[in-house]
Amino acid sequence: MKHIVRAFVVVLVLTGAAATTQTINPSAKSTVVASRTSMLPVPTCAPSDPNACGMKGR
């Protein structure tokens, strides 16, 4: 049981170290680009809706 816990801790440390190196690297800037216009979100409420789909409150 002790070996399983130690192995799990080692895996967590290695995963955290790998994630940290990915976030620290400033040269790896990622931008999200929609490749098709069908991937863009489509509003379901009419733009002239005075209540704005119920998001303004009462």
C-alpha positions in Angstrom: 0.0 0.0 0.0 2.9 2.4 0.8 4.4 1.8 -2.6 1.1 2.6 -4.4 0.7 5.9 -2.5 4.3 6.9 -3.3 3.9 6.0 -6.9 0.7 8.1 -7.0 2.5 11.1 -5.5 5.3 10.8 -8.0 2.8 10.8 -10.9 1.1 13.8 -9.5 4.4 15.7 -9.1 5.5 14.8 -12.6 2.1 15.9 -14.0 2.2 19.2 -12.1 5.8 19.9 -13.3 4.8 19.2 -16.9 1.8 21.5 -16.6 3.8 24.2 -15.1 6.4 24.2 -17.9 3.6 24.4 -20.4 2.1 27.5 -18.7 5.4 29.3 -18.0 6.6 29.2 -21.7 5.6 32.7 -23.0 6.7 31.9 -26.6 3.9 29.2 -26.9 1.0 31.6 -27.4 -2.1 29.9 -28.6 -4.9 31.6 -30.4 -8.3 30.1 -31.0 -9.5 30.5 -34.6 -12.8 29.3 -36.0 -12.1 27.3 -39.1 -15.7 27.4 -40.3 -18.4 29.9 -39.6 -20.7 27.0 -38.7 -18.6 26.5 -35.6 -19.4 30.0 -34.2 -22.1 30.3 -31.5 -25.5 31.3 -32.9 -27.7 33.4 -30.7 -31.2 31.9 -30.1 -32.9 35.1 -28.9 -34.1 37.9 -31.2 -31.9 41.0 -30.9 -34.9 43.2 -30.4 -36.2 41.1 -27.4 -36.7 43.7 -24.5 -36.2 41.0 -21.9 -33.0 39.6 -23.5 -34.1 36.0 -23.1 -34.8 36.6 -19.4 -31.3 37.6 -18.6 -32.1 41.1 -17.4 -34.1 40.0 -14.4 -37.5 41.2 -13.5 
